[in-house]
Each structure stands twice: as structure tokens, then as C-alpha cells.
Amino acid sequence: MMLNTKRIFSAFILILLMTSAVQAQPKKAVADKIIGIVGDRIILLSEIKNSIADLVRQGQTIPENGECLLMEQAIISKVLMLQAMKDSLPVTDEDVEADLDNRIRLYIRQFGTPEALEEVAGKTIYQIKDDARESVKEQKLAAAMQQKIVENVRITPNEVKQFFEKIPSDSLPFYESELEVCQIISYPKASRDIEQYIYGEMLKYKEQLEAGRISFDQLAKQVSEDPGSKDRGGLYQINRNEKTWDPVFMSTAFRLKEGEISAPVKSKFGYHIIKMEEKNGDDIRVKHILRIPPVTETEIDQAKQKLDTIRAKIITGEMNFNEAASKYSDDEAAKYAGPCILNQSGAPYVPIDALDKDMVLQIGKMKPGDISQPLPYTDEQGGKSGVRLIYLKSRTNPHRMNMKDDYSKIAEFALEEKKRLVLDKWIKDKLATYYIMIDPDTGDECPVIQKYSTETKSF
């Protein structure tokens, strides 16, 4: 029995999209029946139909045989899940609940408020989670089993070469110029006088709010400098276990009672006043107003001098760029992922249109190996003013894929292909050990799945 692994992986993407969308939608009126059984698990027609409908609503392009692909993946997913259960892979109820909580928070950010989510879904948040729980658990078990199957797969240089030589020359992709660009950022602190002025402004805001002269929503939209929340009145949905929030902000927020407004507090982003809207265990809904104390030219000049000294140490070889970034950069991402800008797959090679316009202008004057002078910088997300050094590590010319310039990419493709083959063989070996029945009507409509059936039967 031969399996088309590329088709299977395409369907796997569809099923992932489905599980992140279907639970936030109201149930559709679909005539239901069992269209497949794998072991002691059933596959319902409504699961497939609802998945397709949700993907269409999400604007996804559905392949002509999309329902068959989802059915094929549903069979494979259940085999992976059942084997994961046999092997006692460590997917706990806590893992599932954490995943559900993350999904709910994502939906709330998408729709604005829990009430808006519930209105769109036609059910309560509790019901959304309850409906999604089994499918999320299955997905996590299947993913854990897939990871176990391929975790020890490695690739050798000779295998990379053989993989590349099998690609027809007229199918080799063309790559535009890509860059390795790194940066060290310094955010200078505002003067004490400016900080005190902003603190005083925040006290006035708190007084206005408590006196009822203006609503929190109105004031946040007028004065808050948080672009991520000001348009919705400063509202955030937060879970106590999220690691992305400033600890001062988190500890202040969770100490508040419902309806209470905090005194001004200082985080790494600036000064906040926080209002507790609703508290439910480890989940809270809060509104906040952020003011960022502005820095003057004096502080900017001091930051430039600091980075100029760091640049000199790098150029003289006293430390390399990565060491300097780890020690001196105020960019949070640099402490975990390094100072270089990463693409969507996490590799440090980016097209020029992925860079901010100021960086693009500067890089146009640089050659590989150059480190810029300290340059003014404004964080596009947080609005903070600072100074940065830019390091152009490398630049590729536009070219057709080749082993010299693109070895790491080719090795990544070759490794993924080898993993697919290993997974393909595992599936072929394991399918015969599981009891699988396909509804004959479904089998007639989707010939591709008939090969999986150990028995055909009307349900």
C-alpha cells in the first residue's frame, strides 16, 4: 500500500486550521452519520462538513478533493492518537486545558471581548471549550506520536547532495536577495523630571476616573500610548500563567478587586493605571492606560555614546557582536533568540522587505561585515525611542538554488523529506494492525481512502 505523504501533510495543515476555527463557530445543521471507524473511534460526516464550511468562512482555499483529504487525515490522526495512548505518551489533561485556554484567549483577542466571542459562537466559553476538548486532545496525542516517530531522524551531507541532484534543474526555485542583519538596541531612560511629570498626569487620570468625570474607555482612547489596546478602551484578557507580561503589571493587576483602579505603577514599558473588570480564578479582564515618559536629545546622545563605545569594542575584537548584544542590548528578543532578525521559520535570512524602512535605507550604504554608527530608532510596536547599531552580516545575490549558497535550506528540505518517508513507512506498517471500516458511499466518493479499510460496511 503506497501513501501520498505530500497529500497527507496538506490535509494535516487543513485539520490544524479546522481545529483552530471550528470551535468558535455555531453548530451547523448537517445531516449526520458515521462514515468511518478506526479502532474504537468514530469519524462523523458532520466533522468533515463542518470543517470545510469553517475553512471557507475563514477565506481558505479548499482543494477540489478537500473532504477526501480531511477524511484521509482523520483516519491517520486517529491511528497516531491510538498508538500514542498505547505508548503512554505524556499528554496530560493539564496540557489540553492549557491549549484550550490559549485558543480561547486567541479568539477573544480576535473578536474583542468574551461576550463578542460568545455571540459569534452561539454558545458560552465553557461550552466552546467543552466541545473542543476531545478534538484538541486527539490532535496533541497525534502530534506527540508523530514527533516520537521522527525525533531521531538525521541527515548526512551525502544525503543532502543526493536530494538536491534529484531536483530537476527547471524546478529549482529562484531566490531574491536575502540578508543576515543583526542589531543592538539601547532604550535610554527619561529624566527624573519627566518621569515625575508623567506620574503626576497619571494621578490626575485616576482622580478623573474615580470622580466619574470620564469613562475609562474614553480616557484610554484619548491618552493611552499602547497601540495594542487603546482602540478597545485598554482592554486585555490575561491568564496568570502567561509569561509575556511585565511582572510588575501582572502582580498589580491580580491584586486588584473588581471595579478597583490602581495607583500609577511603573513597568518596563512606562507608567500604567489599571482597572480590574472581572476576575475568574487565574483569568482576569483588565483595562489599562499607558503613558511612556519621553526621552530628550540629552538622553539620546548619552545612549549614542554608550553604543559608540560598544561598537569600538566589537571592531577591536574585545568582544564579538553576539556577546555585546547579550550583554548590552535592551531588545528582549535578543536575550532569547539572539540579535539577528529571523524569518518565519526561525532562520536568520530575511528578504529586504521584511526590514523597517530606516534599516533598509542604512543597509543600502553598507557592505557585508559593516557595523553602522549609532542610529536613532523608534520601536514600531511599543513606540519607544532609542538608538541602535546595525550589523550587516551577509547578503546574497539573486540566484537559482544551489549547493554553495543554499546548503542549509536544501538540508532542511532534505531532512523534512526523510521524515516524511519515515512517517510514511510507519503508517503503512501500523495501519494493518488497526481495525478500520469505511462507509461504502464515502469510499465510492473518495477512492483514495479505500486502501485504508480492513472492512467495508454501511453504518
C-alpha positions in Angstrom: 0.0 0.0 0.0 1.5 3.3 -1.1 0.7 6.6 0.6 0.9 10.0 -0.9 2.7 11.8 2.0 2.5 15.2 0.5 -1.2 14.9 0.2 -1.3 13.7 3.8 0.7 16.6 5.0 -1.5 19.0 3.1 -4.5 17.5 4.8 -2.7 17.7 8.1 -2.5 21.5 7.6 -6.2 21.6 6.9 -7.0 19.7 10.0 -4.9 22.1 12.1 -6.7 25.1 10.6 -10.0 23.3 11.3 -9.3 22.7 14.9 -8.4 26.4 15.4 -11.6 27.6 13.7 -14.4 25.2 14.1 -14.8 25.5 17.9 -15.5 29.3 17.6 -18.4 28.7 15.3 -22.0 27.8 16.0 -23.0 24.2 15.1 -24.3 23.8 11.6 -27.3 21.8 10.6 -25.6 18.9 8.8 -27.3 15.5 8.3 -25.0 13.3 10.3 -23.8 9.8 10.1 -20.8 7.7 10.9 -18.5 7.5 7.8 -15.6 5.7 9.4 -14.3 3.7 12.4 -10.7 3.4 13.5 -10.3 1.1 16.4 -12.9 2.2 18.9 -13.1 5.8 17.5 -15.7 7.1 15.0 -15.5 9.7 12.3 -18.7 11.6 11.7 -19.8 13.2 8.4 -20.6 16.4 10.3 -16.9 16.7 11.4 -15.8 16.8 7.8 -18.6 19.0 6.5 -18.3 21.5 9.4 -14.5 21.7 8.9 -14.9 22.6 5.2 -17.6 25.2 6.0 -15.4 26.8 8.6 -12.4 26.9 6.4 -14.5 28.6 3.6 -15.7 31.2 6.2 -12.0 31.7 7.1 -11.2 32.5 3.5 -9.1 29.4 3.0 -8.8 27.9 -0.5 -10.2 24.4 -0.4 -8.8 21.8 -2.8 -11.2 20.0 -5.1 -10.9 16.9 -3.1 -10.7 18.7 0.3 -13.3 16.5 2.0 -11.4 13.4 1.0 -8.1 14.9 2.2 -9.7 15.6 5.6 -11.2 12.1 5.8 -7.8 10.6 5.0 -6.1 12.7 7.6 -8.8 11.9 10.2 -8.0 8.2 9.7 -4.3 8.8 10.1 -4.7 11.1 13.0 -6.8 8.5 14.9 -4.1 5.8 14.3 -1.4 8.2 15.6 -3.6 9.1 18.6 -4.4 5.4 19.5 -0.7 4.5 19.2 0.2 7.4 21.4 -2.2 6.2 24.0 -0.7 2.7 23.8 2.7 4.1 24.2 1.6 6.3 27.1 3.0 9.4 25.6 2.9 12.3 28.1 -0.1 14.4 27.0 -1.9 15.3 30.2 -5.3 16.9 30.9 -3.4 19.9 32.1 -1.7 20.2 28.6 -5.1 20.0 26.9 -6.6 22.6 29.2 -3.7 24.9 28.7 -4.1 24.6 24.9 -7.9 25.3 25.2 -7.2 28.3 27.3 -4.7 29.6 24.7 -7.2 29.1 22.0 -9.9 31.0 23.9 -7.6 33.9 24.5 -6.7 34.0 20.8 -10.4 34.0 19.9 -11.1 36.8 22.5 -8.3 38.9 21.0 -9.8 38.3 17.6 -13.3 39.2 18.5 -12.5 41.9 21.1 -14.4 40.6 24.2 -15.6 37.3 25.7 -19.2 38.5 25.1 -18.5 39.1 21.4 -16.9 35.6 21.1 -20.0 34.0 22.8 -22.3 35.9 20.5 -20.5 34.8 17.3 -20.2 31.2 18.6 -23.7 31.0 19.8 -22.5 29.3 23.0 -20.7 30.1 26.2 -17.0 30.0 26.6 -17.4 26.9 28.8 -19.4 25.2 26.0 -16.8 26.2 23.4 -14.1 24.6 25.4 -16.2 21.5 26.2 -17.0 20.9 22.6 -13.3 21.3 21.6 -11.7 19.2 24.3 -11.7 15.8 22.7 -10.5 17.1 19.3 -7.7 19.1 21.0 -6.6 16.0 23.0 -6.6 13.9 19.8 -4.6 16.5 18.0 -2.0 16.8 20.8 -1.7 13.0 21.1 -1.3 12.6 17.3 1.3 15.3 17.2 3.2 13.8 20.1 3.2 10.4 18.3 4.4 12.0 15.0 7.2 13.7 16.9 8.3 10.4 18.5 8.4 8.7 15.2 10.7 11.2 13.6 12.6 12.6 16.6 15.8 10.6 15.8 15.9 11.2 12.1 19.1 12.9 11.0 20.5 13.9 7.6 24.1 13.5 6.3 25.9 15.8 3.8 25.8 13.0 1.2 22.0 12.6 1.6 21.7 16.4 1.1 23.7 16.2 -2.1 21.6 13.3 -3.4 18.4 15.1 -2.5 19.5 18.2 -4.5 20.6 16.2 -7.5 17.1 14.6 -7.8 15.5 18.1 -8.3 15.0 18.8 -12.0 17.1 21.9 -13.0 14.0 23.6 -14.3 12.3 23.2 -11.0 15.0 24.8 -8.9 13.5 27.8 -7.1 14.8 31.3 -7.7 15.7 33.3 -4.6 15.7 37.1 -4.3 18.5 38.7 -2.3 18.4 37.7 1.4 20.2 39.4 4.3 21.6 38.4 7.7 21.0 41.5 9.7 21.6 41.9 13.5 21.1 44.8 15.9 21.9 46.1 19.3 19.3 48.4 20.7 19.6 50.9 23.6 16.5 52.5 25.1 17.6 55.5 27.2 15.6 56.3 30.3 13.7 59.6 30.6 14.9 62.2 33.0 13.6 62.2 36.6 11.7 65.4 36.0 9.8 63.9 33.0 9.1 60.8 35.0 7.6 62.8 37.8 5.5 64.8 35.4 4.1 61.7 33.8 3.4 60.2 37.2 1.5 63.4 38.2 -0.6 63.1 34.9 -1.5 59.5 35.8 -2.6 60.6 39.3 -4.9 63.2 37.6 -6.3 60.5 35.4 -7.1 58.3 38.3 -8.8 61.2 40.1 -11.0 61.9 37.0 -12.0 58.3 36.7 -12.9 57.8 40.3 -14.9 61.1 40.2 -16.8 59.8 37.2 -15.9 62.8 35.0 -14.9 60.5 32.2 -15.1 56.7 31.5 -12.1 54.5 31.4 -12.8 53.6 27.8 -12.9 57.3 26.7 -9.7 58.2 28.6 -7.8 55.2 27.3 -8.7 56.1 23.7 -7.7 59.7 24.2 -4.3 59.3 26.0 -3.1 55.7 26.2 0.1 55.0 24.3 -0.5 51.3 24.0 -1.4 50.7 20.3 -2.4 47.1 21.1 -5.4 48.1 23.3 -6.3 51.8 23.2 -8.9 51.3 20.4 -10.8 48.9 22.7 -10.5 51.1 25.8 -7.4 49.5 27.1 -8.9 46.0 27.5 -6.9 42.8 27.9 -7.8 39.3 28.8 -4.9 37.8 30.8 -4.1 34.4 32.4 -1.8 34.3 35.4 0.5 31.7 33.7 1.3 33.8 30.6 5.0 34.7 30.6 4.9 37.6 28.1 3.5 40.2 30.6 5.6 42.5 32.7 5.8 41.1 36.2 5.0 44.5 37.9 2.0 44.9 35.7 0.8 41.3 36.4 1.3 41.5 40.2 -0.5 44.8 40.4 -3.4 43.7 38.2 -4.0 40.4 40.1 -4.1 42.3 43.5 -7.0 44.5 42.4 -10.6 43.8 43.3 -13.3 44.0 40.6 -14.0 47.7 39.8 -10.9 48.9 41.5 -8.4 51.3 39.8 -4.7 51.0 40.7 -2.4 53.8 41.7 0.1 54.6 38.9 2.7 51.8 38.5 5.9 51.7 36.5 6.7 48.7 34.3 9.5 48.3 31.7 7.1 49.9 29.2 6.1 53.0 31.1 3.5 54.1 33.6 0.1 52.4 33.9 -3.1 52.8 35.7 -5.1 49.5 35.7 -8.8 48.8 36.3 -10.0 45.3 37.2 -13.0 44.4 35.1 -13.5 40.8 36.0 -11.6 38.1 37.9 -12.2 34.4 37.5 -9.5 32.3 39.1 -6.3 32.6 37.1 -8.1 34.6 34.3 -8.8 38.3 34.5 -10.1 41.0 32.3 -8.4 44.4 32.9 -8.2 47.8 31.3 -5.2 49.9 31.4 -3.8 53.3 30.3 -0.1 53.5 29.4 2.0 56.6 29.2 5.6 56.4 28.1 7.9 59.1 29.5 9.5 60.8 26.5 13.3 61.0 26.2 15.1 64.2 25.2 18.0 64.7 22.9 20.2 64.6 26.0 19.3 61.0 26.8 19.5 60.1 23.2 23.1 61.5 23.0 24.1 59.6 26.1 22.8 56.3 24.5 24.7 57.1 21.3 27.9 57.5 23.3 27.3 54.2 25.1 26.7 52.3 21.8 29.7 54.1 20.2 31.9 52.6 23.0 30.3 49.1 22.4 30.9 49.4 18.7 34.6 50.2 19.3 35.0 47.1 21.5 33.5 44.9 18.7 35.7 46.4 16.0 38.9 46.0 18.0 37.9 42.3 18.8 37.4 42.8 22.5 34.1 41.1 22.1 32.0 39.8 19.2 28.6 41.2 18.1 26.6 38.4 19.7 28.4 38.8 23.1 27.9 42.5 23.0 24.2 42.1 22.2 23.7 39.6 25.0 25.4 41.9 27.5 24.1 45.4 26.4 21.1 45.2 24.2 17.7 46.3 25.6 15.9 44.2 23.0 14.1 41.5 24.8 14.2 39.1 21.8 18.0 39.3 21.6 18.3 37.7 25.1 16.4 34.5 23.9 16.8 34.3 20.1 20.0 36.3 19.5 20.4 39.7 18.0 19.7 38.8 14.3 16.4 39.3 12.7 14.7 36.0 12.0 12.3 34.9 9.2 9.1 33.0 9.7 10.8 29.6 10.0 13.3 31.0 12.6 16.3 31.2 10.3 18.4 34.4 10.2 17.9 35.1 6.5 15.3 37.7 5.5 14.3 39.5 2.4 14.8 43.2 2.4 11.1 43.9 2.5 10.9 42.3 6.0 13.0 45.1 7.4 11.8 48.5 8.7 12.3 51.4 6.3 15.1 53.1 8.3 17.1 49.9 8.4 16.6 49.4 4.6 18.0 52.9 4.0 21.0 52.3 6.2 21.8 48.8 4.8 21.9 50.4 1.3 25.0 52.2 2.4 26.7 49.1 3.9 28.6 46.1 2.7 28.7 42.7 4.5 30.8 42.9 7.7 30.0 46.5 8.3 28.6 47.8 11.6 26.8 51.1 11.5 27.3 54.2 13.6 24.7 54.5 16.5 21.4 55.5 14.8 18.1 56.9 16.2 15.5 54.2 16.4 11.8 54.0 17.3 10.1 50.8 18.2 7.2 50.4 15.8 5.2 48.3 18.2 5.8 50.0 21.6 6.6 53.5 20.3 9.8 53.7 22.5 12.6 55.9 21.3 16.1 54.6 21.3 19.4 54.1 19.5 20.8 51.0 17.7 23.8 49.5 16.0 23.1 47.6 12.8 25.4 44.8 11.7 25.1 43.5 8.1 26.5 40.0 8.4 25.9 38.8 4.9 24.0 39.5 1.7 23.1 37.0 -1.0 22.7 38.0 -4.7 19.5 36.9 -6.5 20.2 33.4 -7.7 18.8 29.9 -8.6 19.0 27.4 -5.7 22.5 25.9 -5.5 24.5 23.9 -3.0 27.1 26.6 -2.4 24.7 29.4 -1.4 21.7 27.4 -0.1 23.1 24.3 1.6 21.3 25.0 4.9 17.9 25.4 3.1 18.5 22.3 1.0 19.5 20.3 4.1 16.3 21.4 5.8 14.2 20.3 2.8 16.1 17.0 2.7 15.5 16.4 6.4 11.8 17.1 6.1 11.6 14.7 3.1 13.4 12.0 5.1 11.0 12.5 8.0 8.0 12.2 5.6 9.4 8.9 4.3 9.9 7.6 7.8 6.4 8.6 8.8 5.0 7.1 5.6 6.7 3.7 6.4 5.5 3.8 10.0 1.9 4.5 8.9 2.0 1.7 6.3 3.3 -0.8 8.9 0.8 0.3 11.6 -2.4 0.6 9.6 -2.6 -3.1 9.1 -2.7 -3.6 12.9 -5.8 -1.4 13.4 -9.4 -2.2 12.7 -10.6 0.3 10.1 -14.0 0.5 8.4 -15.1 2.9 5.8 -18.7 3.7 4.8 -19.1 2.4 1.2 -20.7 5.6 0.0 -17.8 7.6 1.3 -15.3 5.1 -0.2 -17.0 5.5 -3.6 -16.8 9.3 -3.4 -13.2 9.1 -2.1 -11.3 6.2 -3.8 -8.1 7.4 -2.2 -9.3 6.2 1.3 -10.5 2.8 0.2 -7.0 1.4 0.7 -7.2 2.1 4.4 -10.2 -0.1 5.0 -9.9 -3.5 6.6 -13.7 -3.9 6.1 -16.4 -2.0 4.2 -19.8 -1.7 5.8 -22.8 0.5 5.9 -23.4 2.1 9.3 
